[in-house]
Amino acid sequence: MKIVISMFMLFLAMGATACSNKNVQSSHKVHARVTAKAKRAKKKQAELNKKQALNKKAQEKVQKDKQQAASQSQNQSQSQQVQANQNQSQANSKESYEEYIGRLNRQRGYDPKGNPIMPGQDHEPGALPDGNPDPWVQDQINWEKENGYLNPDGSPTEKGKEAEREVEQNANSDDDYNY
């Protein structure tokens, strides 16, 4: 009986081992399937993450380009405004500077344009108090320009220089004063 029981136990052990091997094999297959599914899911998730990252980068680039365009437009607008302000400031500064020089000239005994003035007067002969030529002198200047003695900017032409030399020579000759 001992043998029968031993054999019975042996069969039971062999059966349990066989079942156990089947369970282990089945467990390995299930584990392999689950692992394969997990790998596929990870791969799909990685691809999805890549696509999302690319989309996000593309959206960021579009947004950045829009911001740069807006910034450039704003910078251009600001630079135009700054330029306009500088031009206005320069115009105001020029007027202020001319007024300042005019005030200094009057304090020093000259007319606003720096021409010497006669004692007791506020301007030089042939000029208005603001330093511009009076009408008679302005007519003389216009005549010289019309007849080719002065350039439009007021500088003498060759004809004007020659006339001035002739006047100087005549003024320096002693012929007029021989009695």
ZIUR-V770951 format. One record per pair of residues at least 4 apart in sequence whose C-alpha atoms are under 8 Angstrom apart, sorted by the first residue. I is the first residue (numbers start at 1). GAP is how many residues later the second one is. Records with the same first field share a line. If there is no record, write none. Layout:
I: GAP ; GAP
//
This chain:
1: 4
2: 4
3: 4
4: 4
5: 4
6: 4
7: 4
8: 4
9: 4
10: 4
11: 4
12: 4
13: 4
14: 4
15: 4
16: 4
17: 4
18: 4
19: 4
20: 4
21: 4
22: 4
23: 4
24: 4
25: 4
26: 4
27: 4
28: 4
29: 4
30: 4
31: 4
32: 4
33: 4
34: 4
35: 4
36: 4
37: 4
38: 4
39: 4
40: 4
41: 4
42: 4
43: 4
44: 4
45: 4
46: 4
47: 4
48: 4
49: 4
50: 4
51: 4
52: 4
53: 4
54: 4
55: 4
56: 4
57: 4
58: 4
59: 4
60: 4
61: 4
62: 4
63: 4
64: 4
65: 4
66: 4
67: 4
68: 4
69: 4
70: 4
71: 4
72: 4
73: 4
74: 4
75: 4
76: 4
77: 4
78: 4
79: 4
80: 4
81: 4
82: 4
83: 4
84: 4
85: 4
86: 4
87: 4
88: 4
89: 4
90: 4
91: 4
92: 4
93: 4
94: 4
95: 4
96: 4
97: 4
98: 4
99: 4
100: 4
101: 4 ; 11 ; 12
102: 4 ; 9 ; 10 ; 11 ; 12
103: 4 ; 9
104: 4 ; 8
105: 4 ; 5 ; 6 ; 7 ; 8 ; 9
106: 4 ; 5 ; 6
109: 7 ; 8
110: 4 ; 5 ; 6 ; 7 ; 12 ; 13 ; 14
111: 4 ; 5 ; 6 ; 11 ; 12 ; 13 ; 18 ; 19 ; 20
112: 17 ; 18 ; 19
113: 17 ; 18 ; 19
114: 17
115: 8 ; 9 ; 16
116: 7 ; 8
117: 4 ; 5 ; 6 ; 7 ; 8
118: 4 ; 5 ; 6 ; 7
122: 7
123: 4 ; 5 ; 6 ; 7 ; 8
124: 4 ; 5 ; 7
126: 7 ; 8 ; 10 ; 11
127: 4 ; 5 ; 6 ; 7 ; 10
128: 4 ; 5 ; 6
133: 4 ; 5
134: 4
135: 4
136: 4
137: 4
138: 4
139: 4
140: 4
141: 4 ; 9
142: 4
143: 4
144: 4 ; 5 ; 6
145: 4 ; 5 ; 6 ; 7 ; 9
146: 4
148: 9 ; 11 ; 12
149: 7 ; 8 ; 9 ; 10 ; 11 ; 12
150: 4 ; 5 ; 6 ; 7 ; 10
151: 4 ; 5 ; 6
156: 4 ; 5
157: 4
158: 4
159: 4
160: 4
161: 4
162: 4
163: 4
164: 4
165: 4
166: 4
167: 4
168: 4
169: 4
174: 4
//
